[in-house]
Amino acid sequence: MKTVSKVLSVTTLSVVLALSAGCASTATQESTGQFIDSSIVTAGVKTALAQDDLTTLLDVEVETFRDVVQLSGFVDTEEQKMQAGEVASTVDGVREVENNLVVKPAS
C-alpha cells in the first residue's frame, strides 16, 4: 500500500510540474500576462513620444519584450535620437531602452 501511495504521489507531482512548465514563458516568448504588460508599455512609450515637442513627428517603431523597449527607425538629428531614448525611459514599466534609432545622413 505504501508503494502505491508513493507511486501515486510521484506521478501526481510529475504531472503538476509538467503542467506548470507548460504555462511558463520561454526566453523568446511571453506569457499572456507579459504580452499584455508589454502592449501597455509600448502604448505608453508611443504616447509619450507623441506628446514630446522634439519627438512628436518622428516615425519611430516601438517594441517591448519583458519590459525592455526597443526603438528603431530613422531620425534627423542626434538630439532627436537621444530625446526619444530619454522619453521612453521615463515611462512606467520600462526597465531598459535599446535605442536603435539611426540618424539620417545630412543631404
N, C-alpha and C positions, 0 to 999 in steps of 0.2 A: 504494500500500500504506500509506503514511503517512497518507493521508486517511482510509482505512477505519479505521485504528487510532485516529486522533483522534476520529472519529465514534463509534466503539465506546466509547472512554473517556468521552466527554461523555455518551453515553446511559447508561452504567453509573452514572456519578456522579449524573445526574439521578434515576435510579430509586432509588438509595441515599438521596439527600436526601428524596425524596418519601416513601419508606417510613419514614424516621426521623421526619419531621414528623408522620406519622400516629400515631406512638407517643407523641408529646409531649402533655402536658396543656395545656389552654387556661385562660384566666382564670376561666372558670366551671365547669370540670370538673377532676377529679383523676385522675391515673393510678391504676391498680390498687394500686400500692405506696403512693401517697399516701393513697388511701382507707383502706387497712388501717392505716396510721400514724395517720390521723385517728380511726379507730374505737378504736384503743388509747388515744389521748389522751382521747377522750370517756369511755371506761370508767374511766380513771384519775381524771378530774375527778369523775365521779359517785360513785366510791368514796370519794374524799377528802371530798366534801360530806356523804356519809352517815356518815362517821366523826367529823366535827366536831360538837361539842356544840351549837353555835349554829345550824348549818345542816342538821342531820340529818333533821329532819322537813319541810323545805321541799320544795315541789313546783316544782322548777326544771328547765327544759328546757336541755339542754346539746348544742350542735352544734359541730363542729370542721371547719374548712376550711383546709388548708395551715398548720397549727399555730396558727391563730387560733381561740380558743374564744369562742363566743357564749353568754351566759347570758340566758335570758328566762323570764318568769313573774312571779308576784306574791309579795311577802314582807310581813311585818307591820311591820318596822321598818327604818330606815336602817342600823342596826347589822348586821342580817342581810344586807342588800344588800352592804355593804362587806366583811363577813366572807366571803361567798360569792365575791366577786371576788378577795380575798386568797388564799383556799384554792385556787381554780382556778389562780392564777398560780404556785403552788408546785409544781404537777405537772410531772414531766419531760415535755419535748416541747412545752410551751406557750410560744409566742413572745409572744403578746399575748392580752389578755382584753377582749372587748367586753361590758361589763356593762349589759344592757338590762333588768335587773330593775326592777319598778315597786313602790313602797311603797304598800300599800293605804291608802286614806284612813281616818282614825280614825272609828269609828262611835259 
